[in-house]
């Protein structure tokens, strides 16, 4: 099998390595990650059959996560942090 070298910066290498499963080669990781992508449109309607209470809980959780993100951002932007 033909092979080709690819140069990655350290961050990219660490990200790729973090996706590697036991016994899996880097080529196998790249193939698995590259071919398992679904178009965003394929998720349209995925929640249509969820109970309304579940949808409300998801929305509440998303709102709280946004609030926590904003609070963390504000803390990190304070001088001296």
Backbone as CSV, one residue per row, in Angstrom:
resi,resn,N_x,N_y,N_z,CA_x,CA_y,CA_z,C_x,C_y,C_z
1,UNK,0.845,-1.184,0.000,0.000,0.000,0.000,0.886,1.241,0.000
2,UNK,0.553,2.180,-0.841,1.301,3.430,-0.938,1.040,4.288,0.291
3,UNK,2.062,5.009,0.733,1.869,5.916,1.873,2.396,7.296,1.512
4,UNK,1.884,8.287,2.225,2.267,9.680,2.044,2.470,10.292,3.418
5,UNK,3.472,11.100,3.554,3.718,11.785,4.821,2.895,13.063,4.882
6,UNK,2.413,13.364,6.073,1.642,14.586,6.301,2.229,15.281,7.514
7,UNK,2.438,16.581,7.405,2.973,17.347,8.526,1.825,17.966,9.317
8,UNK,1.863,17.797,10.636,0.859,18.375,11.527,1.560,19.205,12.577
9,UNK,0.945,20.324,12.952,1.505,21.043,14.095,1.160,20.243,15.357
10,UNK,1.759,20.600,16.470,1.612,19.815,17.700,0.157,19.724,18.157
11,UNK,-0.577,20.831,18.067,-1.983,20.822,18.494,-2.797,19.845,17.648
12,UNK,-2.601,19.876,16.330,-3.332,18.971,15.447,-2.966,17.524,15.743
13,UNK,-1.667,17.260,15.966,-1.231,15.904,16.290,-1.871,15.417,17.589
14,UNK,-1.885,16.270,18.608,-2.477,15.891,19.896,-3.969,15.608,19.755
15,UNK,-4.660,16.420,18.947,-6.087,16.180,18.711,-6.310,14.844,18.002
16,UNK,-5.499,14.570,17.001,-5.625,13.309,16.283,-5.312,12.128,17.204
17,UNK,-4.256,12.262,17.968,-3.871,11.192,18.893,-4.960,10.938,19.924
18,UNK,-5.650,11.978,20.369,-6.707,11.814,21.366,-7.902,11.028,20.818
19,UNK,-8.034,10.961,19.492,-9.130,10.228,18.864,-8.756,8.773,18.565
20,UNK,-7.501,8.439,18.765,-6.989,7.112,18.432,-7.481,6.082,19.445
21,UNK,-8.010,4.992,18.938,-8.492,3.893,19.775,-7.379,2.856,19.921
22,UNK,-7.436,2.039,20.971,-6.391,1.011,21.134,-6.272,0.133,19.887
23,UNK,-5.044,-0.061,19.437,-4.789,-0.906,18.275,-5.067,-0.257,16.933
24,UNK,-5.476,0.991,16.933,-5.826,1.689,15.698,-4.632,2.492,15.202
25,UNK,-4.372,2.443,13.900,-3.309,3.250,13.315,-3.826,4.670,13.075
26,UNK,-2.897,5.598,12.853,-3.310,6.964,12.550,-4.082,7.015,11.224
27,UNK,-3.709,6.177,10.269,-4.453,6.129,9.002,-5.894,5.703,9.251
28,UNK,-6.076,4.730,10.113,-7.428,4.274,10.426,-8.236,5.366,11.128
29,UNK,-7.574,6.127,12.003,-8.258,7.230,12.701,-8.743,8.257,11.685
30,UNK,-7.859,8.657,10.787,-8.209,9.669,9.781,-9.374,9.176,8.917
31,UNK,-9.321,7.929,8.477,-10.405,7.385,7.647,-11.723,7.361,8.412
32,UNK,-11.673,6.916,9.668,-12.899,6.844,10.474,-13.505,8.223,10.665
33,UNK,-12.670,9.193,11.011,-13.181,10.536,11.276,-13.649,11.230,9.999
34,UNK,-12.966,11.000,8.903,-13.298,11.697,7.658,-14.559,11.154,6.996
35,UNK,-14.838,9.879,7.150,-15.988,9.335,6.432,-17.263,9.290,7.246
36,UNK,-17.204,9.579,8.530,-18.395,9.490,9.370,-19.140,10.810,9.517
37,UNK,-18.861,11.754,8.686,-19.524,13.047,8.785,-20.844,13.020,8.036
38,UNK,-21.890,13.454,8.721,-23.215,13.545,8.091,-23.529,15.011,7.827
39,UNK,-24.221,15.292,6.743,-24.619,16.682,6.490,-25.530,17.166,7.628
40,UNK,-25.388,18.409,7.991,-26.195,18.986,9.058,-27.687,18.817,8.773
41,UNK,-28.076,18.929,7.524,-29.488,18.803,7.153,-30.059,17.425,7.501
42,UNK,-29.206,16.428,7.640,-29.707,15.088,7.952,-30.281,15.009,9.370
43,UNK,-29.994,16.003,10.203,-30.517,16.020,11.568,-31.848,16.765,11.682
44,UNK,-32.301,17.362,10.597,-33.564,18.102,10.618,-34.703,17.187,11.055
45,UNK,-35.471,17.640,12.020,-36.616,16.882,12.491,-36.288,15.801,13.508
46,UNK,-35.024,15.706,13.936,-34.616,14.640,14.851,-35.354,14.706,16.187
47,UNK,-35.795,15.881,16.587,-36.459,16.035,17.882,-37.979,16.081,17.759
48,UNK,-38.516,15.891,16.586,-39.947,16.102,16.373,-40.828,15.208,17.243
49,UNK,-40.357,14.036,17.622,-41.173,13.114,18.407,-40.875,13.155,19.906
50,UNK,-40.001,14.080,20.314,-39.701,14.188,21.745,-40.879,14.813,22.488
51,UNK,-41.120,14.369,23.708,-42.179,15.002,24.499,-41.840,16.478,24.755
52,UNK,-42.852,17.304,24.839,-42.663,18.739,25.052,-41.850,19.004,26.311
53,UNK,-42.071,18.209,27.361,-41.331,18.416,28.615,-39.829,18.197,28.413
54,UNK,-39.466,17.247,27.563,-38.054,16.989,27.275,-37.456,18.151,26.491
55,UNK,-38.210,18.661,25.531,-37.731,19.800,24.746,-37.521,21.016,25.650
56,UNK,-38.462,21.259,26.560,-38.315,22.385,27.499,-37.083,22.204,28.379
57,UNK,-36.822,20.980,28.825,-35.652,20.726,29.659,-34.357,20.953,28.883
58,UNK,-34.332,20.514,27.630,-33.160,20.748,26.780,-32.939,22.245,26.599
59,UNK,-34.010,22.982,26.336,-33.886,24.431,26.149,-33.389,25.105,27.429
60,UNK,-33.889,24.676,28.579,-33.454,25.243,29.848,-31.974,24.939,30.095
61,UNK,-31.570,23.719,29.779,-30.160,23.348,29.958,-29.251,24.158,29.042
62,UNK,-29.671,24.353,27.793,-28.876,25.149,26.853,-28.758,26.595,27.329
63,UNK,-29.857,27.143,27.848,-29.839,28.513,28.360,-28.859,28.625,29.535
64,UNK,-28.904,27.662,30.448,-28.007,27.688,31.610,-26.550,27.550,31.183
65,UNK,-26.275,26.716,30.199,-24.903,26.579,29.713,-24.404,27.877,29.085
66,UNK,-25.278,28.570,28.350,-24.885,29.871,27.784,-24.566,30.864,28.890
67,UNK,-25.380,30.857,29.963,-25.133,31.753,31.092,-23.795,31.427,31.753
68,UNK,-23.512,30.154,31.952,-22.250,29.755,32.553,-21.069,30.145,31.671
69,UNK,-21.223,29.999,30.359,-20.172,30.418,29.429,-19.912,31.917,29.540
70,UNK,-20.978,32.700,29.621,-20.823,34.153,29.747,-20.137,34.516,31.057
71,UNK,-20.524,33.862,32.143,-19.897,34.128,33.441,-18.413,33.780,33.406
72,UNK,-18.080,32.648,32.813,-16.672,32.241,32.708,-15.900,33.233,31.858
73,UNK,-16.467,33.664,30.748,-15.815,34.632,29.875,-15.538,35.924,30.635
74,UNK,-16.529,36.400,31.382,-16.346,37.633,32.150,-15.240,37.482,33.186
75,UNK,-15.188,36.328,33.864,-14.119,36.081,34.849,-12.756,36.087,34.177
76,UNK,-12.669,35.445,33.011,-11.386,35.358,32.318,-10.917,36.696,31.754
77,UNK,-11.861,37.566,31.478,-11.510,38.877,30.912,-11.159,39.915,31.965
78,UNK,-11.360,39.591,33.230,-10.996,40.535,34.279,-9.494,40.709,34.336
79,UNK,-9.047,41.934,34.535,-7.600,42.181,34.649,-7.003,41.343,35.777
80,UNK,-5.800,40.856,35.546,-5.112,40.092,36.572,-5.416,38.620,36.569
81,UNK,-6.250,38.173,35.660,-6.568,36.730,35.611,-5.563,35.994,34.797
